[in-house]
Amino acid sequence: MRSPFSRIVAGPLSRAFSSRNARIFFGASLSAWTGLWMHRIGVAWLAWELTRSPAWVGLIAFADLAPAVLVSPIAGAVADRVDRVRLTMLSQGTIAAEAAVVAALAATGNISIGLLFALEMVSGTAACFSQPARQTLIPALVAREDLPAAVAANSLLFNVARFVGPGLAGPLIAGWGVAPAIFCNAIGHGFATLSMPWLRVDAAQRRGHPATTSLLAETLEGFRYAARHPGLGPIIAFSALSSVLLRGVQEILPPYVERLFGRGAESLAMLTAAFAVGALVSGLVVASRGRLQGTTRIAVLAILAQAAATAGFVATNHFAFALLCGAAIGAAASAHGISVQVLAQTAASPSMRGRVMSLWALVTRACPALGALALGLAGEAMGLRIPTLVAVTLTLLVFAWGMSCRSRIAASLETSPERKPATTEGEKH
C-alpha cells in the first residue's frame, strides 16, 4: 500500500513533470527561486545592518516589489505580443547581473542604502517582465488537462525554494556575511537564463498574438477584461486587498525577529524556513487535488487562517510559538496563492493570459510592497505589534466580503478546461 505522500507525488504532480520541457523549465525555476530567496534574506539583513531602521527595511522591500505597480500591466501586454522565451532570458539575465553587482559592492564595503534601493528597483523591474513571460509558457509545456497540476507545481516549487533558500542563506550570512548569499542569486538566475534555449516550444506558443493596436491600449484591455469577468475581477481584488494587509509581515521579517524576540540572522533563517515548511506541506496537499471544484473555497478560507496565524505571531513573546505561527502563515498563504493562480490560468483566454498573469504579478509583488512600506513606517512610530493587529482586523472585513461572493466566483471559474466554453462574459466585450 502506498503512503499518502507517494500518492500525492504519483498523482497529478507526476503528470506535471512528465515532459522533457517541463522538467527543464521547473528545474530552472527552482534554481532561480532558491537564489531569489537567498537574495531577499541577504538584502533585508543588509538593509537592517546598514540602518537599524524598520522603515528602511520596508523601503528596500518596496524597491524590489513596487515597480510592479507601473510595470507589470505593461509587461503582461508585452508578453502577449513578443517571443516569451527571449523575454524570459533577458529579464532573468538582468536579475542575475543585479545580484552580482550588489554582492560585489557588499563584499567590498562600497554599498550604501541609497544605492541598494536603486539596484533593487532595477531587479524588481526586470522581475515584472520575467513573471508573466514565464507563466504564459506553462500551457506550452504540458497537456491541456494537466494545466491545473502544472500551475500548482509551479507555485509549489516556489515554496520549496522558500524553504531551501533561507536554510542556505542563514548559515552563509552568519559565517561569511551577506555577499555570498546574494551572489547565489546571480548563479541561480544565470543558470535559469542559460537553460531557456533548451526548451522545445512550438512557435505559436512562444509568441502571443500579433500587435493590433498600441501597447497602452492592450494594457488597458487587460484591465477591462479582468474587471468585466465575473470571476477573475473579484478573486484578484480579494487577493490584492488581503495581500496588502497580511503579506507585508513576510517582507520585513528582520525587525520582527530582533525587536519582538531579540534574535539575529540564524533565527531569521529559522523563521523564514518555518514559513516555507508550512507552505511546502500545504502546497503539496493543494497541488495534489488535481481538480478545480472547491478551489475558490480554499482561496477564501485560507485568508482567514492566515489572519489568525499572523495575529498569533505578533502577539507572542515565545519564539518557538512564533515558529509554529510562521508555518501556519506559510501554509495559508501557499494554499491561497496556488488556488488563485490555478483559477486565473485556467479561466483566462489564451490571448489574454499574459495580461491576466501580469495582474497576478501585481498582486504578488506590488501589494506586499505596499504592505511592507506601511508596516515599516508605522513600526517606527508605534512598534510592530499594533499596526500588524490592525491589519489583521481589517483582513476580517475583506474575508467577510470574499465569503459573500464566493459562490458567484466559483460558478464562473471552476469549470474544467475540457468543458470550458470558448468565451466568457468578459471576453464578449
Buried (B, 14 or more C-beta within 10 A) or exposed (E): EEEEEEEBBEBBBEBBBBBEBBEBBBBBBBBBBBBBBBBBBBBBBBBBBBBEBBBBBBBBBBBBBBBBBEBBBBBBBBBBBBBBBBBBBBBBBBBBBBBBBBBBBBBEEEBEBEEBBEBBBBBBBBBBBBBBBBBBBBBBBBBEEBBBBBBBBBBBBBBBBBBBBBBBBBBBBBEEBBBBBBBBBBBBBBBBBBBBEEBEBEEEBBBBEEEEEEEEEBBBBBBEBBBBBBBBBBBBBBBBBBBBBBBBBBBBBBBBBBBBBEBBBBBBBBBBBBBBBBBBBBBBBBBBBBEBEEBBBBBBBBBBBBBBBBBBBBBBEEBEEBBBBBBBBBBBBBBBBBBBBBBBBBBBBEBBBBBBBBBBBBBBBBBBBBBBBBBBBBBBEEBBBEBBBBBBEBBBEBBEBBBEBBEEBBEBBBBBBEEBEEEBEBBEE
